[in-house]
Amino acid sequence: MEKKTKAPAAKAAQHRYFEGVGRRKTATARVRLTPGGHESVVNGKTLKDYFVLERLSVNATASLRDAKLEEKFGISAKVTGGGIASQAEAVRHGLARALVKWNPELKKNLRVMGYLTRDPRMVERKKYGLKKARRAPQWAKR
């Protein structure tokens, strides 16, 4: 018995998307770009519902907007960890990486704009003898 399978080109065209993983602090975002799609979804909610503040939704889609491709793609993102601001920046980072997979010629411009660089800043660890990372206990002379 021979199995009938679809041609690889037809299968690829049917489920075609570009994926990028973005990170910021402890937040991780898996972002999928779908050509021709028009809705932006983050964790099952619309972009405006998930990122309630306008500046966060603007920040999340900045790499797509600055590449002037807002109308060409639909965005689907799964975000975990971190706070809401870090999650927005993680989506932006993942979006830029997915755009580079779609068109490698965009890499130079996205790198110059700073969207492909993972922000290395993390929370500094607490040290013993201190209240926080650098905050010393209050000192009393008497």
A tleap script that builds the chain and sets N, CA, C and O, in Angstrom:
source leaprc.protein.ff14SB
mol = sequence {
  NMET GLU LYS LYS THR LYS ALA PRO ALA ALA
  LYS ALA ALA GLN HIE ARG TYR PHE GLU GLY
  VAL GLY ARG ARG LYS THR ALA THR ALA ARG
  VAL ARG LEU THR PRO GLY GLY HIE GLU SER
  VAL VAL ASN GLY LYS THR LEU LYS ASP TYR
  PHE VAL LEU GLU ARG LEU SER VAL ASN ALA
  THR ALA SER LEU ARG ASP ALA LYS LEU GLU
  GLU LYS PHE GLY ILE SER ALA LYS VAL THR
  GLY GLY GLY ILE ALA SER GLN ALA GLU ALA
  VAL ARG HIE GLY LEU ALA ARG ALA LEU VAL
  LYS TRP ASN PRO GLU LEU LYS LYS ASN LEU
  ARG VAL MET GLY TYR LEU THR ARG ASP PRO
  ARG MET VAL GLU ARG LYS LYS TYR GLY LEU
  LYS LYS ALA ARG ARG ALA PRO GLN TRP ALA
  LYS CARG
}
set mol.1.N position { 0.830 -1.187 0.000 }
set mol.1.CA position { 0.000 0.000 0.000 }
set mol.1.C position { 0.869 1.242 0.000 }
set mol.1.O position { 1.785 1.386 0.810 }
set mol.2.N position { 0.570 2.111 -0.901 }
set mol.2.CA position { 1.324 3.344 -1.025 }
set mol.2.C position { 0.550 4.484 -0.373 }
set mol.2.O position { -0.650 4.639 -0.597 }
set mol.3.N position { 1.248 5.283 0.439 }
set mol.3.CA position { 0.616 6.429 1.064 }
set mol.3.C position { 0.641 7.607 0.111 }
set mol.3.O position { 1.650 7.872 -0.541 }
set mol.4.N position { -0.460 8.301 0.037 }
set mol.4.CA position { -0.494 9.507 -0.784 }
set mol.4.C position { -0.140 10.691 0.108 }
set mol.4.O position { -0.795 10.930 1.122 }
set mol.5.N position { 0.884 11.419 -0.269 }
set mol.5.CA position { 1.296 12.587 0.496 }
set mol.5.C position { 1.226 13.824 -0.376 }
set mol.5.O position { 1.345 13.756 -1.599 }
set mol.6.N position { 1.031 14.941 0.274 }
set mol.6.CA position { 1.005 16.204 -0.449 }
set mol.6.C position { 2.419 16.572 -0.870 }
set mol.6.O position { 3.397 16.149 -0.254 }
set mol.7.N position { 2.507 17.345 -1.902 }
set mol.7.CA position { 3.808 17.832 -2.358 }
set mol.7.C position { 4.396 18.750 -1.289 }
set mol.7.O position { 3.649 19.493 -0.653 }
set mol.8.N position { 5.718 18.722 -1.072 }
set mol.8.CA position { 6.321 19.541 -0.020 }
set mol.8.C position { 6.053 21.035 -0.208 }
set mol.8.O position { 5.876 21.755 0.774 }
set mol.9.N position { 6.021 21.508 -1.449 }
set mol.9.CA position { 5.787 22.937 -1.691 }
set mol.9.C position { 4.378 23.335 -1.266 }
set mol.9.O position { 4.182 24.406 -0.692 }
set mol.10.N position { 3.397 22.477 -1.547 }
set mol.10.CA position { 2.017 22.775 -1.172 }
set mol.10.C position { 1.864 22.761 0.352 }
set mol.10.O position { 1.141 23.583 0.915 }
set mol.11.N position { 2.538 21.835 1.008 }
set mol.11.CA position { 2.467 21.736 2.460 }
set mol.11.C position { 3.133 22.949 3.114 }
set mol.11.O position { 2.629 23.485 4.101 }
set mol.12.N position { 4.273 23.376 2.552 }
set mol.12.CA position { 4.987 24.526 3.100 }
set mol.12.C position { 4.178 25.802 2.922 }
set mol.12.O position { 4.164 26.654 3.811 }
set mol.13.N position { 3.503 25.944 1.784 }
set mol.13.CA position { 2.706 27.140 1.533 }
set mol.13.C position { 1.483 27.178 2.453 }
set mol.13.O position { 1.011 28.253 2.823 }
set mol.14.N position { 0.978 26.005 2.818 }
set mol.14.CA position { -0.206 25.926 3.657 }
set mol.14.C position { 0.082 26.359 5.097 }
set mol.14.O position { -0.736 27.051 5.703 }
set mol.15.N position { 1.215 25.968 5.645 }
set mol.15.CA position { 1.569 26.257 7.042 }
set mol.15.C position { 2.837 27.093 7.104 }
set mol.15.O position { 3.773 26.740 7.822 }
set mol.16.N position { 2.885 28.174 6.380 }
set mol.16.CA position { 4.097 28.967 6.309 }
set mol.16.C position { 4.089 30.093 7.342 }
set mol.16.O position { 3.218 30.962 7.323 }
set mol.17.N position { 5.053 30.062 8.226 }
set mol.17.CA position { 5.254 31.153 9.170 }
set mol.17.C position { 6.737 31.214 9.504 }
set mol.17.O position { 7.489 30.281 9.220 }
set mol.18.N position { 7.143 32.311 10.103 }
set mol.18.CA position { 8.537 32.512 10.474 }
set mol.18.C position { 8.577 32.755 11.977 }
set mol.18.O position { 7.849 33.596 12.503 }
set mol.19.N position { 9.441 32.005 12.662 }
set mol.19.CA position { 9.459 32.055 14.117 }
set mol.19.C position { 10.773 32.619 14.637 }
set mol.19.O position { 11.843 32.361 14.085 }
set mol.20.N position { 10.668 33.389 15.707 }
set mol.20.CA position { 11.849 33.934 16.371 }
set mol.20.C position { 11.630 33.919 17.872 }
set mol.20.O position { 10.511 34.115 18.347 }
set mol.21.N position { 12.702 33.685 18.619 }
set mol.21.CA position { 12.625 33.680 20.079 }
set mol.21.C position { 13.321 34.927 20.601 }
set mol.21.O position { 14.472 35.200 20.260 }
set mol.22.N position { 12.614 35.675 21.425 }
set mol.22.CA position { 13.178 36.891 22.004 }
set mol.22.C position { 13.240 36.775 23.516 }
set mol.22.O position { 12.402 36.118 24.132 }
set mol.23.N position { 14.242 37.420 24.112 }
set mol.23.CA position { 14.394 37.369 25.570 }
set mol.23.C position { 14.737 38.745 26.122 }
set mol.23.O position { 15.353 39.569 25.446 }
set mol.24.N position { 14.322 38.979 27.373 }
set mol.24.CA position { 14.659 40.193 28.092 }
set mol.24.C position { 14.495 39.899 29.566 }
set mol.24.O position { 13.422 39.471 29.991 }
set mol.25.N position { 15.550 40.122 30.368 }
set mol.25.CA position { 15.562 39.751 31.784 }
set mol.25.C position { 15.154 38.281 31.905 }
set mol.25.O position { 15.863 37.414 31.392 }
set mol.26.N position { 14.036 37.974 32.566 }
set mol.26.CA position { 13.616 36.570 32.668 }
set mol.26.C position { 12.421 36.268 31.766 }
set mol.26.O position { 11.844 35.183 31.847 }
set mol.27.N position { 12.047 37.210 30.915 }
set mol.27.CA position { 10.915 37.008 30.004 }
set mol.27.C position { 11.388 36.357 28.706 }
set mol.27.O position { 12.447 36.701 28.181 }
set mol.28.N position { 10.602 35.419 28.197 }
set mol.28.CA position { 10.896 34.741 26.935 }
set mol.28.C position { 9.653 34.785 26.064 }
set mol.28.O position { 8.546 34.511 26.526 }
set mol.29.N position { 9.851 35.136 24.789 }
set mol.29.CA position { 8.725 35.213 23.858 }
set mol.29.C position { 9.015 34.388 22.616 }
set mol.29.O position { 10.067 34.538 21.993 }
set mol.30.N position { 8.072 33.508 22.254 }
set mol.30.CA position { 8.128 32.791 20.970 }
set mol.30.C position { 7.174 33.498 20.031 }
set mol.30.O position { 5.961 33.480 20.237 }
set mol.31.N position { 7.723 34.125 18.997 }
set mol.31.CA position { 6.923 34.963 18.105 }
set mol.31.C position { 6.842 34.313 16.738 }
set mol.31.O position { 7.851 33.877 16.184 }
set mol.32.N position { 5.620 34.250 16.191 }
set mol.32.CA position { 5.411 33.725 14.833 }
set mol.32.C position { 4.855 34.824 13.946 }
set mol.32.O position { 3.877 35.489 14.289 }
set mol.33.N position { 5.496 35.000 12.801 }
set mol.33.CA position { 5.037 35.952 11.785 }
set mol.33.C position { 4.318 35.175 10.701 }
set mol.33.O position { 4.881 34.237 10.136 }
set mol.34.N position { 3.092 35.545 10.405 }
set mol.34.CA position { 2.332 34.887 9.356 }
set mol.34.C position { 2.094 35.887 8.235 }
set mol.34.O position { 1.380 36.870 8.432 }
set mol.35.N position { 2.683 35.654 7.052 }
set mol.35.CA position { 2.460 36.579 5.939 }
set mol.35.C position { 0.981 36.616 5.553 }
set mol.35.O position { 0.319 35.582 5.459 }
set mol.36.N position { 0.487 37.821 5.335 }
set mol.36.CA position { -0.908 37.966 4.917 }
set mol.36.C position { -1.883 38.069 6.065 }
set mol.36.O position { -3.005 38.539 5.880 }
set mol.37.N position { -1.480 37.639 7.245 }
set mol.37.CA position { -2.368 37.739 8.399 }
set mol.37.C position { -2.433 39.175 8.880 }
set mol.37.O position { -1.535 39.969 8.600 }
set mol.38.N position { -3.494 39.515 9.606 }
set mol.38.CA position { -3.617 40.894 10.048 }
set mol.38.C position { -3.862 41.030 11.544 }
set mol.38.O position { -3.882 42.150 12.054 }
set mol.39.N position { -4.048 39.926 12.263 }
set mol.39.CA position { -4.313 40.072 13.683 }
set mol.39.C position { -3.058 39.786 14.499 }
set mol.39.O position { -2.238 38.941 14.138 }
set mol.40.N position { -2.930 40.512 15.608 }
set mol.40.CA position { -1.797 40.349 16.510 }
set mol.40.C position { -2.310 39.755 17.810 }
set mol.40.O position { -3.148 40.354 18.485 }
set mol.41.N position { -1.804 38.566 18.166 }
set mol.41.CA position { -2.272 37.847 19.343 }
set mol.41.C position { -1.089 37.540 20.254 }
set mol.41.O position { -0.057 37.048 19.799 }
set mol.42.N position { -1.246 37.834 21.546 }
set mol.42.CA position { -0.230 37.511 22.551 }
set mol.42.C position { -0.912 36.699 23.643 }
set mol.42.O position { -1.843 37.180 24.288 }
set mol.43.N position { -0.455 35.476 23.849 }
set mol.43.CA position { -1.023 34.559 24.856 }
set mol.43.C position { -2.549 34.439 24.734 }
set mol.43.O position { -3.254 34.414 25.742 }
set mol.44.N position { -3.046 34.366 23.510 }
set mol.44.CA position { -4.470 34.167 23.278 }
set mol.44.C position { -5.323 35.424 23.348 }
set mol.44.O position { -6.529 35.359 23.111 }
set mol.45.N position { -4.723 36.569 23.670 }
set mol.45.CA position { -5.448 37.833 23.723 }
set mol.45.C position { -4.943 38.739 22.601 }
set mol.45.O position { -3.840 38.545 22.090 }
set mol.46.N position { -5.742 39.716 22.226 }
set mol.46.CA position { -5.259 40.676 21.226 }
set mol.46.C position { -4.134 41.497 21.843 }
set mol.46.O position { -4.019 41.597 23.064 }
set mol.47.N position { -3.320 42.073 20.993 }
set mol.47.CA position { -2.164 42.850 21.441 }
set mol.47.C position { -2.584 43.978 22.376 }
set mol.47.O position { -1.936 44.212 23.397 }
set mol.48.N position { -3.662 44.677 22.036 }
set mol.48.CA position { -4.136 45.815 22.844 }
set mol.48.C position { -4.703 45.352 24.196 }
set mol.48.O position { -4.619 46.082 25.184 }
set mol.49.N position { -5.276 44.148 24.240 }
set mol.49.CA position { -5.808 43.629 25.495 }
set mol.49.C position { -4.711 43.110 26.413 }
set mol.49.O position { -4.817 43.222 27.634 }
set mol.50.N position { -3.647 42.536 25.826 }
set mol.50.CA position { -2.569 41.985 26.646 }
set mol.50.C position { -1.670 43.095 27.178 }
set mol.50.O position { -1.399 43.163 28.377 }
set mol.51.N position { -1.205 43.971 26.273 }
set mol.51.CA position { -0.395 45.112 26.684 }
set mol.51.C position { -1.336 46.304 26.813 }
set mol.51.O position { -1.577 47.028 25.847 }
set mol.52.N position { -1.862 46.497 28.016 }
set mol.52.CA position { -2.899 47.490 28.258 }
set mol.52.C position { -2.381 48.907 27.991 }
set mol.52.O position { -3.091 49.727 27.409 }
set mol.53.N position { -1.152 49.195 28.413 }
set mol.53.CA position { -0.589 50.516 28.170 }
set mol.53.C position { -0.182 50.658 26.707 }
set mol.53.O position { 0.395 49.740 26.123 }
set mol.54.N position { -0.480 51.793 26.133 }
set mol.54.CA position { -0.192 52.045 24.719 }
set mol.54.C position { 1.301 51.929 24.411 }
set mol.54.O position { 1.684 51.384 23.376 }
set mol.55.N position { 2.148 52.448 25.320 }
set mol.55.CA position { 3.594 52.428 25.064 }
set mol.55.C position { 4.145 51.001 25.002 }
set mol.55.O position { 5.129 50.754 24.305 }
set mol.56.N position { 3.526 50.063 25.717 }
set mol.56.CA position { 3.990 48.681 25.687 }
set mol.56.C position { 3.653 48.007 24.364 }
set mol.56.O position { 4.477 47.279 23.810 }
set mol.57.N position { 2.437 48.245 23.850 }
set mol.57.CA position { 2.072 47.647 22.565 }
set mol.57.C position { 2.868 48.282 21.429 }
set mol.57.O position { 3.214 47.605 20.461 }
set mol.58.N position { 3.163 49.584 21.541 }
set mol.58.CA position { 4.002 50.264 20.542 }
set mol.58.C position { 5.415 49.697 20.587 }
set mol.58.O position { 6.033 49.461 19.549 }
set mol.59.N position { 5.928 49.477 21.814 }
set mol.59.CA position { 7.276 48.923 21.990 }
set mol.59.C position { 7.354 47.492 21.452 }
set mol.59.O position { 8.359 47.110 20.852 }
set mol.60.N position { 6.309 46.707 21.662 }
set mol.60.CA position { 6.309 45.305 21.225 }
set mol.60.C position { 6.363 45.180 19.704 }
set mol.60.O position { 6.989 44.257 19.183 }
set mol.61.N position { 5.718 46.094 18.994 }
set mol.61.CA position { 5.673 46.011 17.527 }
set mol.61.C position { 6.645 46.971 16.849 }
set mol.61.O position { 6.562 47.169 15.637 }
set mol.62.N position { 7.562 47.569 17.603 }
set mol.62.CA position { 8.476 48.583 17.068 }
set mol.62.C position { 9.328 48.060 15.917 }
set mol.62.O position { 9.509 48.763 14.923 }
set mol.63.N position { 9.856 46.838 16.031 }
set mol.63.CA position { 10.731 46.320 14.972 }
set mol.63.C position { 9.963 46.115 13.666 }
set mol.63.O position { 10.516 46.317 12.585 }
set mol.64.N position { 8.708 45.720 13.761 }
set mol.64.CA position { 7.882 45.539 12.562 }
set mol.64.C position { 7.515 46.893 11.946 }
set mol.64.O position { 7.535 47.058 10.726 }
set mol.65.N position { 7.183 47.853 12.805 }
set mol.65.CA position { 6.797 49.179 12.341 }
set mol.65.C position { 7.986 49.909 11.686 }
set mol.65.O position { 7.831 50.529 10.634 }
set mol.66.N position { 9.159 49.830 12.308 }
set mol.66.CA position { 10.331 50.517 11.773 }
set mol.66.C position { 10.833 49.889 10.475 }
set mol.66.O position { 11.502 50.553 9.683 }
set mol.67.N position { 10.514 48.615 10.256 }
set mol.67.CA position { 10.852 47.968 8.980 }
set mol.67.C position { 9.776 48.255 7.926 }
set mol.67.O position { 9.888 47.815 6.782 }
set mol.68.N position { 8.729 48.999 8.324 }
set mol.68.CA position { 7.614 49.392 7.446 }
set mol.68.C position { 6.883 48.180 6.852 }
set mol.68.O position { 6.562 48.154 5.664 }
set mol.69.N position { 6.631 47.185 7.700 }
set mol.69.CA position { 5.969 45.952 7.258 }
set mol.69.C position { 4.736 45.631 8.103 }
set mol.69.O position { 4.302 44.480 8.139 }
set mol.70.N position { 4.167 46.626 8.781 }
set mol.70.CA position { 3.042 46.393 9.701 }
set mol.70.C position { 1.847 45.723 9.041 }
set mol.70.O position { 1.222 44.848 9.640 }
set mol.71.N position { 1.523 46.119 7.824 }
set mol.71.CA position { 0.324 45.609 7.155 }
set mol.71.C position { 0.528 44.242 6.503 }
set mol.71.O position { -0.441 43.601 6.095 }
set mol.72.N position { 1.788 43.790 6.401 }
set mol.72.CA position { 2.079 42.542 5.680 }
set mol.72.C position { 1.936 41.287 6.527 }
set mol.72.O position { 1.734 40.203 5.979 }
set mol.73.N position { 2.037 41.405 7.861 }
set mol.73.CA position { 2.135 40.222 8.713 }
set mol.73.C position { 1.120 40.210 9.843 }
set mol.73.O position { 0.675 41.253 10.322 }
set mol.74.N position { 0.768 38.995 10.255 }
set mol.74.CA position { 0.028 38.765 11.478 }
set mol.74.C position { 1.018 38.255 12.513 }
set mol.74.O position { 1.971 37.558 12.166 }
set mol.75.N position { 0.809 38.589 13.758 }
set mol.75.CA position { 1.744 38.213 14.819 }
set mol.75.C position { 1.035 37.299 15.803 }
set mol.75.O position { -0.096 37.566 16.209 }
set mol.76.N position { 1.707 36.218 16.183 }
set mol.76.CA position { 1.223 35.345 17.237 }
set mol.76.C position { 2.387 35.114 18.190 }
set mol.76.O position { 3.452 34.673 17.758 }
set mol.77.N position { 2.208 35.402 19.479 }
set mol.77.CA position { 3.308 35.282 20.436 }
set mol.77.C position { 2.867 34.551 21.689 }
set mol.77.O position { 1.749 34.734 22.171 }
set mol.78.N position { 3.756 33.722 22.210 }
set mol.78.CA position { 3.581 33.076 23.509 }
set mol.78.C position { 4.676 33.628 24.408 }
set mol.78.O position { 5.862 33.475 24.115 }
set mol.79.N position { 4.279 34.272 25.507 }
set mol.79.CA position { 5.231 34.936 26.384 }
set mol.79.C position { 5.140 34.352 27.783 }
set mol.79.O position { 4.046 34.141 28.306 }
set mol.80.N position { 6.308 34.089 28.396 }
set mol.80.CA position { 6.349 33.596 29.772 }
set mol.80.C position { 7.407 34.363 30.550 }
set mol.80.O position { 8.368 34.876 29.976 }
set mol.81.N position { 7.219 34.435 31.864 }
set mol.81.CA position { 8.216 35.004 32.760 }
set mol.81.C position { 8.304 36.515 32.701 }
set mol.81.O position { 7.766 37.152 31.796 }
set mol.82.N position { 8.999 37.080 33.693 }
set mol.82.CA position { 9.243 38.509 33.715 }
set mol.82.C position { 8.006 39.335 33.983 }
set mol.82.O position { 6.937 38.805 34.288 }
set mol.83.N position { 8.164 40.633 33.865 }
set mol.83.CA position { 7.049 41.563 34.035 }
set mol.83.C position { 6.504 41.962 32.676 }
set mol.83.O position { 7.003 41.518 31.641 }
set mol.84.N position { 5.487 42.795 32.684 }
set mol.84.CA position { 4.802 43.158 31.456 }
set mol.84.C position { 5.712 43.970 30.516 }
set mol.84.O position { 5.638 43.799 29.299 }
set mol.85.N position { 6.557 44.839 31.058 }
set mol.85.CA position { 7.462 45.650 30.229 }
set mol.85.C position { 8.542 44.776 29.597 }
set mol.85.O position { 8.875 44.941 28.423 }
set mol.86.N position { 9.083 43.854 30.372 }
set mol.86.CA position { 10.094 42.938 29.839 }
set mol.86.C position { 9.497 42.024 28.775 }
set mol.86.O position { 10.166 41.679 27.801 }
set mol.87.N position { 8.248 41.637 28.959 }
set mol.87.CA position { 7.585 40.791 27.974 }
set mol.87.C position { 7.408 41.535 26.649 }
set mol.87.O position { 7.553 40.944 25.579 }
set mol.88.N position { 7.096 42.825 26.723 }
set mol.88.CA position { 6.951 43.623 25.502 }
set mol.88.C position { 8.278 43.695 24.755 }
set mol.88.O position { 8.309 43.585 23.529 }
set mol.89.N position { 9.367 43.878 25.484 }
set mol.89.CA position { 10.682 43.949 24.844 }
set mol.89.C position { 11.114 42.586 24.308 }
set mol.89.O position { 11.808 42.512 23.294 }
set mol.90.N position { 10.711 41.512 24.980 }
set mol.90.CA position { 11.016 40.172 24.486 }
set mol.90.C position { 10.265 39.902 23.178 }
set mol.90.O position { 10.810 39.277 22.268 }
set mol.91.N position { 9.015 40.372 23.083 }
set mol.91.CA position { 8.247 40.221 21.844 }
set mol.91.C position { 8.930 41.000 20.723 }
set mol.91.O position { 9.031 40.515 19.596 }
set mol.92.N position { 9.396 42.203 21.032 }
set mol.92.CA position { 10.092 43.024 20.030 }
set mol.92.C position { 11.338 42.314 19.518 }
set mol.92.O position { 11.600 42.309 18.315 }
set mol.93.N position { 12.102 41.721 20.415 }
set mol.93.CA position { 13.324 40.997 20.052 }
set mol.93.C position { 13.003 39.780 19.188 }
set mol.93.O position { 13.662 39.547 18.175 }
set mol.94.N position { 11.994 39.003 19.583 }
set mol.94.CA position { 11.594 37.825 18.809 }
set mol.94.C position { 11.048 38.197 17.442 }
set mol.94.O position { 11.274 37.487 16.462 }
set mol.95.N position { 10.331 39.305 17.375 }
set mol.95.CA position { 9.777 39.803 16.120 }
set mol.95.C position { 10.898 40.179 15.148 }
set mol.95.O position { 10.824 39.877 13.957 }
set mol.96.N position { 11.925 40.835 15.664 }
set mol.96.CA position { 13.071 41.209 14.824 }
set mol.96.C position { 13.785 39.968 14.299 }
set mol.96.O position { 14.192 39.935 13.137 }
set mol.97.N position { 13.938 38.962 15.128 }
set mol.97.CA position { 14.603 37.723 14.692 }
set mol.97.C position { 13.777 36.990 13.633 }
set mol.97.O position { 14.329 36.426 12.689 }
set mol.98.N position { 12.459 37.002 13.795 }
set mol.98.CA position { 11.588 36.368 12.802 }
set mol.98.C position { 11.635 37.124 11.475 }
set mol.98.O position { 11.593 36.506 10.412 }
set mol.99.N position { 11.720 38.446 11.528 }
set mol.99.CA position { 11.830 39.249 10.308 }
set mol.99.C position { 13.108 38.932 9.546 }
set mol.99.O position { 13.115 38.906 8.315 }
set mol.100.N position { 14.194 38.691 10.283 }
set mol.100.CA position { 15.472 38.343 9.640 }
set mol.100.C position { 15.371 36.978 8.969 }
set mol.100.O position { 15.968 36.768 7.913 }
set mol.101.N position { 14.628 36.048 9.561 }
set mol.101.CA position { 14.420 34.745 8.921 }
set mol.101.C position { 13.615 34.896 7.646 }
set mol.101.O position { 13.851 34.184 6.670 }
set mol.102.N position { 12.652 35.830 7.648 }
set mol.102.CA position { 11.840 36.083 6.469 }
set mol.102.C position { 12.670 36.735 5.371 }
set mol.102.O position { 12.597 36.330 4.212 }
set mol.103.N position { 13.469 37.757 5.736 }
set mol.103.CA position { 14.284 38.474 4.763 }
set mol.103.C position { 15.627 38.850 5.397 }
set mol.103.O position { 15.698 39.817 6.155 }
set mol.104.N position { 16.699 38.095 5.094 }
set mol.104.CA position { 18.007 38.367 5.699 }
set mol.104.C position { 18.567 39.758 5.381 }
set mol.104.O position { 19.472 40.225 6.073 }
set mol.105.N position { 18.045 40.424 4.350 }
set mol.105.CA position { 18.525 41.770 4.013 }
set mol.105.C position { 18.135 42.803 5.073 }
set mol.105.O position { 18.743 43.871 5.142 }
set mol.106.N position { 17.141 42.501 5.888 }
set mol.106.CA position { 16.709 43.421 6.943 }
set mol.106.C position { 17.651 43.419 8.142 }
set mol.106.O position { 17.572 44.299 8.999 }
set mol.107.N position { 18.537 42.438 8.203 }
set mol.107.CA position { 19.391 42.257 9.383 }
set mol.107.C position { 20.224 43.497 9.703 }
set mol.107.O position { 20.311 43.905 10.861 }
set mol.108.N position { 20.830 44.094 8.689 }
set mol.108.CA position { 21.706 45.239 8.911 }
set mol.108.C position { 20.941 46.397 9.549 }
set mol.108.O position { 21.399 46.971 10.537 }
set mol.109.N position { 19.768 46.748 8.987 }
set mol.109.CA position { 18.985 47.866 9.517 }
set mol.109.C position { 18.458 47.582 10.917 }
set mol.109.O position { 18.480 48.459 11.780 }
set mol.110.N position { 17.982 46.351 11.148 }
set mol.110.CA position { 17.463 45.998 12.473 }
set mol.110.C position { 18.574 45.994 13.516 }
set mol.110.O position { 18.338 46.333 14.675 }
set mol.111.N position { 19.767 45.617 13.117 }
set mol.111.CA position { 20.911 45.627 14.039 }
set mol.111.C position { 21.269 47.065 14.412 }
set mol.111.O position { 21.536 47.360 15.577 }
set mol.112.N position { 21.275 47.961 13.416 }
set mol.112.CA position { 21.587 49.371 13.673 }
set mol.112.C position { 20.562 49.988 14.622 }
set mol.112.O position { 20.916 50.781 15.495 }
set mol.113.N position { 19.289 49.622 14.448 }
set mol.113.CA position { 18.233 50.148 15.322 }
set mol.113.C position { 18.273 49.526 16.718 }
set mol.113.O position { 17.618 50.024 17.634 }
set mol.114.N position { 19.035 48.443 16.890 }
set mol.114.CA position { 19.197 47.823 18.205 }
set mol.114.C position { 18.181 46.754 18.537 }
set mol.114.O position { 18.090 46.333 19.690 }
set mol.115.N position { 17.411 46.301 17.552 }
set mol.115.CA position { 16.361 45.320 17.826 }
set mol.115.C position { 16.866 43.883 17.853 }
set mol.115.O position { 16.174 43.009 18.376 }
set mol.116.N position { 18.042 43.610 17.310 }
set mol.116.CA position { 18.556 42.239 17.282 }
set mol.116.C position { 19.482 41.940 18.463 }
set mol.116.O position { 19.866 40.791 18.679 }
set mol.117.N position { 19.835 42.968 19.218 }
set mol.117.CA position { 20.737 42.782 20.349 }
set mol.117.C position { 19.935 42.431 21.588 }
set mol.117.O position { 19.014 43.155 21.965 }
set mol.118.N position { 20.284 41.325 22.220 }
set mol.118.CA position { 19.613 40.913 23.446 }
set mol.118.C position { 20.152 41.779 24.579 }
set mol.118.O position { 21.362 41.832 24.795 }
set mol.119.N position { 19.271 42.452 25.300 }
set mol.119.CA position { 19.677 43.337 26.390 }
set mol.119.C position { 20.270 42.496 27.519 }
set mol.119.O position { 19.558 41.683 28.109 }
set mol.120.N position { 21.551 42.668 27.835 }
set mol.120.CA position { 22.206 41.777 28.806 }
set mol.120.C position { 21.923 42.117 30.268 }
set mol.120.O position { 22.309 41.360 31.159 }
set mol.121.N position { 21.259 43.238 30.528 }
set mol.121.CA position { 21.071 43.654 31.922 }
set mol.121.C position { 20.134 42.700 32.661 }
set mol.121.O position { 19.042 42.382 32.188 }
set mol.122.N position { 20.585 42.257 33.821 }
set mol.122.CA position { 19.797 41.356 34.659 }
set mol.122.C position { 19.821 41.899 36.093 }
set mol.122.O position { 20.610 42.788 36.411 }
set mol.123.N position { 18.961 41.365 36.945 }
set mol.123.CA position { 18.925 41.780 38.337 }
set mol.123.C position { 20.184 41.262 39.035 }
set mol.123.O position { 20.540 40.091 38.901 }
set mol.124.N position { 20.847 42.139 39.772 }
set mol.124.CA position { 22.058 41.757 40.498 }
set mol.124.C position { 21.673 40.929 41.719 }
set mol.124.O position { 20.659 41.199 42.364 }
set mol.125.N position { 22.477 39.929 42.033 }
set mol.125.CA position { 22.139 39.046 43.146 }
set mol.125.C position { 22.333 39.737 44.494 }
set mol.125.O position { 23.130 40.665 44.625 }
set mol.126.N position { 21.592 39.265 45.483 }
set mol.126.CA position { 21.711 39.772 46.839 }
set mol.126.C position { 22.964 39.191 47.477 }
set mol.126.O position { 23.264 38.008 47.322 }
set mol.127.N position { 23.693 40.042 48.200 }
set mol.127.CA position { 24.899 39.573 48.890 }
set mol.127.C position { 24.606 39.421 50.392 }
set mol.127.O position { 23.771 40.130 50.955 }
set mol.128.N position { 25.318 38.476 51.021 }
set mol.128.CA position { 25.106 38.262 52.453 }
set mol.128.C position { 25.628 39.464 53.237 }
set mol.128.O position { 26.594 40.113 52.836 }
set mol.129.N position { 24.979 39.745 54.349 }
set mol.129.CA position { 25.354 40.900 55.159 }
set mol.129.C position { 24.690 42.187 54.687 }
set mol.129.O position { 24.779 43.218 55.355 }
set mol.130.N position { 24.023 42.129 53.536 }
set mol.130.CA position { 23.335 43.303 53.007 }
set mol.130.C position { 21.831 43.028 52.933 }
set mol.130.O position { 21.402 41.875 52.957 }
set mol.131.N position { 21.042 44.093 52.844 }
set mol.131.CA position { 19.589 43.925 52.762 }
set mol.131.C position { 19.135 43.589 51.341 }
set mol.131.O position { 18.214 42.798 51.141 }
set mol.132.N position { 19.804 44.211 50.349 }
set mol.132.CA position { 19.545 43.937 48.935 }
set mol.132.C position { 20.899 43.737 48.270 }
set mol.132.O position { 21.877 43.424 48.950 }
set mol.133.N position { 20.975 43.913 46.955 }
set mol.133.CA position { 22.230 43.695 46.250 }
set mol.133.C position { 23.327 44.635 46.750 }
set mol.133.O position { 24.476 44.225 46.913 }
set mol.134.N position { 22.963 45.906 46.992 }
set mol.134.CA position { 23.964 46.884 47.442 }
set mol.134.C position { 23.561 47.635 48.698 }
set mol.134.O position { 24.395 48.317 49.293 }
set mol.135.N position { 22.326 47.530 49.111 }
set mol.135.CA position { 21.798 48.274 50.254 }
set mol.135.C position { 22.310 47.659 51.550 }
set mol.135.O position { 22.010 46.509 51.873 }
set mol.136.N position { 23.090 48.449 52.287 }
set mol.136.CA position { 23.635 47.994 53.569 }
set mol.136.C position { 22.625 48.269 54.681 }
set mol.136.O position { 21.789 49.163 54.548 }
set mol.137.N position { 22.692 47.504 55.781 }
set mol.137.CA position { 21.800 47.789 56.916 }
set mol.137.C position { 22.088 49.190 57.447 }
set mol.137.O position { 23.205 49.693 57.322 }
set mol.138.N position { 21.068 49.819 58.043 }
set mol.138.CA position { 21.240 51.171 58.569 }
set mol.138.C position { 22.290 51.159 59.656 }
set mol.138.O position { 22.314 50.263 60.499 }
set mol.139.N position { 23.158 52.156 59.637 }
set mol.139.CA position { 24.251 52.237 60.590 }
set mol.139.C position { 23.890 53.216 61.679 }
set mol.139.O position { 23.431 54.320 61.385 }
set mol.140.N position { 24.087 52.839 62.944 }
set mol.140.CA position { 23.825 53.732 64.080 }
set mol.140.C position { 25.091 53.904 64.890 }
set mol.140.O position { 25.736 52.923 65.261 }
set mol.141.N position { 25.450 55.155 65.167 }
set mol.141.CA position { 26.673 55.411 65.912 }
set mol.141.C position { 26.550 54.959 67.372 }
set mol.141.O position { 27.489 54.388 67.927 }
set mol.142.N position { 25.398 55.213 67.989 }
set mol.142.CA position { 25.173 54.800 69.379 }
set mol.142.C position { 23.919 53.996 69.541 }
set mol.142.O position { 23.594 53.576 70.651 }
savepdb mol mol.pdb
quit
